[in-house]
Amino acid sequence: MVHEVPDVDDERAARDGDRDGAEERRATSRGLIGGDLETRARTARVPPLDHPFVLAPYRKDGDEEATRAFVAHHPLHIEIGFGRPHYLIDLARLHPEAHVLGFEIKRDWVRAAATRAEREGLTNVRVIEGDARPHLERLVAPGTVDGLHVLFPDPWWKKRHHKRRVFTADFTALLARLLAPDGDLVTKTDVPAYVDQMIDEALAHDLELVGQGSADPMLAALPRSHREKKCLELDVPFHMLRFRRKPAS
Ligand SMILES: C[S@@+](CC[C@H](N)C(=O)[O-])C[C@H]1O[C@@H](n2cnc3c(N)ncnc32)[C@H](O)[C@@H]1O
């Protein structure tokens, strides 16, 4: 019998390649909640939620294609970090002609959104459990989203935690890329310093501010999120901003 003698150089190269690959994956997934999508899919201890309105791309066979098909529809609205799903559900009700995709990292809210959408017959809703950023990057075509909604993102008050804020330069650049030419990026916050950060990042990434506060008819017509309802109830001031892509010059 002839035994194949492994080539030492090949083995070493493969090992180095694995190390390089792992290092590259670590670098590109730095700051992502749950790490990169493949690692998460491989190492997650709990299986994805089993519900017809929950999509689990990279974790459940067929869901990557199902997500691409869902987001290929127009109009398309995407909410990032929906939390208690008041806004997501009302948005889907307000736009029965649109597909509405929601992202949330907390499983309980994902389950709640899917259950409520199904109970109310809102077949235009799908939700994904996980960090919106790598999913959007991979699954949504640039220039195709009619409405991006980021409402009351976590403030991360402490200076050393600011890097955890979702509204960073990279995230804003991603949102700007995804917006359709006449699509809207809607964001709200009750954190004054965050307003400045949002406006600065938006203006630095080919977006322009086209509406503010309830004087803007489009913002005034939108549903209210859970946090927004709380602000209104407790008389906490908050800001509403609407951005569009700058027209190509
Ligand atoms: C302060 S809460 C606001 C919830 C809701 N939008 C509202 O206005 O009531 C922020 C939510 O964003 C979610 N979140 C934070 N980072 C996220 C990310 N990268 N992808 C998806 N959801 C995220 C959190 O789990 C949390 O539920």
PDBQT file of the ligand as one rigid body, heavy atoms in Angstrom, charges set to zero:
ROOT
HETATM    1  C1  LIG A 301     -32.834  52.043  22.841  1.00  0.00    +0.000 C 
HETATM    2  S1  LIG A 301     -33.523  50.703  22.009  1.00  0.00    +0.000 S 
HETATM    3  C2  LIG A 301     -34.768  51.493  20.981  1.00  0.00    +0.000 C 
HETATM    4  C3  LIG A 301     -35.822  50.525  20.524  1.00  0.00    +0.000 C 
HETATM    5  C4  LIG A 301     -36.858  51.105  19.551  1.00  0.00    +0.000 C 
HETATM    6  N1  LIG A 301     -36.254  51.509  18.303  1.00  0.00    +0.000 N 
HETATM    7  C5  LIG A 301     -37.598  52.274  20.171  1.00  0.00    +0.000 C 
HETATM    8  O1  LIG A 301     -37.447  53.387  19.657  1.00  0.00    +0.000 OA
HETATM    9  O2  LIG A 301     -38.331  52.039  21.139  1.00  0.00    +0.000 OA
HETATM   10  C6  LIG A 301     -32.295  50.255  20.810  1.00  0.00    +0.000 C 
HETATM   11  C7  LIG A 301     -32.502  48.844  20.266  1.00  0.00    +0.000 C 
HETATM   12  O3  LIG A 301     -31.557  48.593  19.231  1.00  0.00    +0.000 OA
HETATM   13  C8  LIG A 301     -31.116  47.236  19.326  1.00  0.00    +0.000 C 
HETATM   14  N2  LIG A 301     -29.801  47.178  18.645  1.00  0.00    +0.000 N 
HETATM   15  C9  LIG A 301     -28.653  47.776  19.055  1.00  0.00    +0.000 A 
HETATM   16  N3  LIG A 301     -27.669  47.570  18.161  1.00  0.00    +0.000 NA
HETATM   17  C10 LIG A 301     -28.208  46.822  17.156  1.00  0.00    +0.000 A 
HETATM   18  C11 LIG A 301     -27.683  46.284  15.940  1.00  0.00    +0.000 A 
HETATM   19  N4  LIG A 301     -26.406  46.476  15.593  1.00  0.00    +0.000 N 
HETATM   20  N5  LIG A 301     -28.520  45.568  15.134  1.00  0.00    +0.000 NA
HETATM   21  C12 LIG A 301     -29.810  45.368  15.495  1.00  0.00    +0.000 A 
HETATM   22  N6  LIG A 301     -30.363  45.861  16.639  1.00  0.00    +0.000 NA
HETATM   23  C13 LIG A 301     -29.578  46.576  17.457  1.00  0.00    +0.000 A 
HETATM   24  C14 LIG A 301     -31.083  46.980  20.814  1.00  0.00    +0.000 C 
HETATM   25  O4  LIG A 301     -31.169  45.610  21.117  1.00  0.00    +0.000 OA
HETATM   26  C15 LIG A 301     -32.320  47.761  21.301  1.00  0.00    +0.000 C 
HETATM   27  O5  LIG A 301     -33.469  46.947  21.319  1.00  0.00    +0.000 OA
ENDROOT
TORSDOF 0
